[in-house]
């Protein structure tokens, strides 16, 4: 008697062989979104994907390594979005505003990444060189933009890194309010983002307008 189609069918797998690392990252992101970073464990993620602990450890030695990979991916994507906004916007005042908008929109669209990146769950300077480089690169994109604006006398000539931290504090605040659900009204995140960026621009403008 030939085997039935049911018996012959292979069980479906939630990932393609050879791409387990991607599947682990996606499972971690989904868990963070539903249960928070504290809910992430390699054992439960492995069980969800139907893979052995040995297979897991080929990619990540422990939870911290998995979270470091999540943060690295997040900082890389954020850096790319900031640089694209700056370059596509013409590398001037409008481009700087576009960078701020890109930052907030990245956070709102990728809350799981963002919580790991800035929630104190990883230390970019201690986890691994790639994470440190991507975290530094994202901040450097902002510094580089400010250097150009200062050179062109568009913004104040204040200490550049301090100014960059001020700008970061403003957009980070809007981003956190957005991903924490504190701005529930339709369009509230975008409205606050536009207002904050406008007032921020006024504050650091080289003309000193208030």
C-alpha positions as CSV (number, residue, x, y, z in Angstrom):
1,X,0.0,0.0,0.0
2,X,1.6,3.3,-1.0
3,X,2.1,5.9,1.8
4,X,-0.6,8.4,2.0
5,X,0.0,12.0,1.0
6,X,-0.4,13.0,4.6
7,X,2.3,10.6,5.8
8,X,4.6,11.6,3.0
9,X,4.3,15.3,3.6
10,X,7.2,16.8,5.6
11,X,6.4,19.0,8.6
12,X,6.5,22.7,7.8
13,X,9.3,24.6,9.3
14,X,9.2,28.3,10.2
15,X,12.5,29.1,8.6
16,X,14.5,28.0,5.5
17,X,17.5,25.9,6.1
18,X,20.6,28.0,6.1
19,X,18.8,31.1,7.4
20,X,18.3,30.1,11.0
21,X,20.1,33.2,12.3
22,X,17.5,35.4,10.5
23,X,14.7,33.3,11.9
24,X,16.1,33.7,15.5
25,X,16.4,37.4,15.1
26,X,12.8,37.7,13.8
27,X,11.5,35.4,16.7
28,X,13.3,37.6,19.2
29,X,11.8,40.8,17.7
30,X,8.3,39.3,17.8
31,X,8.8,38.2,21.4
32,X,10.0,41.7,22.4
33,X,7.0,43.2,20.8
34,X,4.5,41.0,22.6
35,X,6.3,40.2,25.9
36,X,9.1,42.8,26.3
37,X,12.8,42.2,26.3
38,X,12.6,40.3,29.5
39,X,10.5,37.7,27.8
40,X,13.3,36.7,25.4
41,X,15.0,33.3,26.2
42,X,17.0,31.2,23.8
43,X,15.2,28.1,25.0
44,X,11.7,29.4,24.2
45,X,12.7,30.8,20.8
46,X,14.3,27.5,19.9
47,X,11.2,25.7,20.9
48,X,9.1,28.0,18.8
49,X,11.3,27.4,15.8
50,X,11.6,23.7,16.4
51,X,15.4,23.7,16.6
52,X,17.9,22.2,19.0
53,X,19.9,24.1,21.5
54,X,23.0,23.0,19.7
55,X,21.8,24.7,16.5
56,X,20.9,27.8,18.5
57,X,24.4,28.1,20.1
58,X,26.0,27.9,16.7
59,X,24.6,31.4,16.1
60,X,24.3,32.9,19.6
61,X,26.1,31.8,22.7
62,X,23.5,33.3,25.0
63,X,20.7,35.9,25.3
64,X,23.1,38.8,25.5
65,X,24.6,37.8,22.2
66,X,21.2,37.6,20.6
67,X,20.2,41.0,21.9
68,X,23.5,42.4,20.7
69,X,22.7,41.2,17.2
70,X,19.3,42.8,17.4
71,X,20.8,46.1,18.5
72,X,23.5,45.9,15.8
73,X,20.9,45.5,13.1
74,X,18.9,48.3,14.6
75,X,21.8,50.8,14.7
76,X,22.8,49.8,11.2
77,X,19.4,50.4,9.8
78,X,19.0,53.7,11.7
79,X,22.4,54.9,10.4
80,X,21.4,54.1,6.8
81,X,18.1,55.9,7.2
82,X,19.7,59.0,8.7
83,X,22.4,59.1,6.0
84,X,19.8,58.6,3.2
85,X,17.6,61.4,4.6
86,X,20.6,63.8,4.8
87,X,21.9,63.0,1.3
88,X,18.5,62.8,-0.4
89,X,17.4,66.1,1.2
90,X,20.4,68.0,-0.2
91,X,22.5,68.2,2.9
92,X,21.1,71.5,4.2
93,X,18.5,72.7,6.6
94,X,15.7,70.8,5.1
95,X,17.8,67.6,5.0
96,X,18.5,68.0,8.7
97,X,14.8,68.2,9.4
98,X,14.4,65.1,7.3
99,X,17.0,63.3,9.5
100,X,15.0,64.0,12.6
101,X,11.8,62.7,11.0
102,X,13.6,59.6,9.8
103,X,14.8,59.0,13.3
104,X,11.3,59.1,14.9
105,X,9.8,57.1,12.1
106,X,12.4,54.4,12.4
107,X,11.7,54.1,16.2
108,X,7.9,53.9,15.7
109,X,8.2,51.4,12.9
110,X,10.8,49.3,14.8
111,X,10.0,49.4,18.5
112,X,11.5,46.1,19.3
113,X,14.9,47.1,17.9
114,X,14.6,50.5,19.5
115,X,13.9,49.1,23.0
116,X,17.0,46.9,22.8
117,X,19.2,49.7,21.4
118,X,18.4,52.2,24.1
119,X,16.9,50.3,26.9
120,X,20.1,49.4,28.7
121,X,20.0,45.8,27.7
122,X,23.2,45.9,25.8
123,X,26.4,47.9,26.2
124,X,27.7,48.9,22.7
125,X,31.2,49.5,24.1
126,X,31.4,46.1,25.8
127,X,29.4,43.6,23.7
128,X,31.3,43.3,20.4
129,X,33.1,45.5,17.9
130,X,30.4,45.4,15.3
131,X,27.8,46.7,17.7
132,X,30.1,49.4,18.9
133,X,30.9,50.5,15.4
134,X,27.2,50.6,14.3
135,X,26.1,52.5,17.4
136,X,28.9,55.0,16.9
137,X,28.2,55.3,13.2
138,X,24.5,56.2,13.8
139,X,25.5,59.1,16.2
140,X,28.4,60.1,13.9
141,X,25.8,60.6,11.0
142,X,24.2,63.3,13.2
143,X,27.5,64.9,14.1
144,X,28.7,65.0,10.5
145,X,25.5,66.7,9.5
146,X,25.9,69.3,12.2
147,X,29.5,69.9,11.2
148,X,28.4,70.7,7.6
149,X,25.6,73.0,8.9
150,X,28.1,74.8,11.1
151,X,30.5,75.2,8.3
152,X,27.8,76.8,6.2
153,X,26.7,79.0,9.1
154,X,23.3,77.5,9.2
155,X,23.4,76.5,12.9
156,X,25.2,77.9,15.9
157,X,28.9,77.3,16.3
158,X,28.4,75.6,19.7
159,X,30.4,72.5,20.7
160,X,29.3,70.0,18.0
161,X,29.0,66.8,20.1
162,X,27.1,68.6,22.8
163,X,24.7,70.0,20.2
164,X,24.3,66.5,18.7
165,X,23.4,65.1,22.1
166,X,20.8,67.9,22.5
167,X,19.2,67.1,19.1
168,X,19.3,63.4,20.0
169,X,17.6,64.0,23.3
170,X,14.7,65.9,21.6
171,X,14.0,63.3,18.9
172,X,14.6,60.4,21.3
173,X,11.9,61.9,23.6
174,X,9.4,62.0,20.8
175,X,10.3,58.5,19.7
176,X,9.8,57.0,23.2
177,X,6.5,58.7,23.7
178,X,5.4,57.3,20.3
179,X,6.5,53.7,20.9
180,X,5.2,53.7,24.5
181,X,1.7,54.6,23.3
182,X,1.6,58.0,25.0
183,X,0.5,59.7,21.9
184,X,-2.6,57.8,21.0
185,X,-4.5,60.3,18.9
186,X,-4.4,59.8,15.2
187,X,-1.5,61.7,13.8
188,X,-0.2,62.8,17.2
189,X,3.3,61.4,16.8
190,X,3.8,63.1,13.4
191,X,2.3,66.4,14.7
192,X,4.6,66.5,17.8
193,X,7.6,65.4,15.6
194,X,7.1,68.3,13.2
195,X,6.6,70.8,16.0
196,X,9.6,69.6,17.9
197,X,11.8,69.7,14.8
198,X,10.7,73.2,14.0
199,X,11.4,74.5,17.5
200,X,14.6,72.6,17.6
201,X,15.7,74.2,14.4
202,X,14.9,77.6,15.8
203,X,16.9,76.9,18.9
204,X,20.1,76.0,17.1
205,X,19.8,78.4,14.2
206,X,22.8,80.5,13.7
207,X,20.6,83.6,13.7
208,X,19.7,83.0,17.3
209,X,15.9,83.6,16.7
210,X,13.6,82.5,19.4
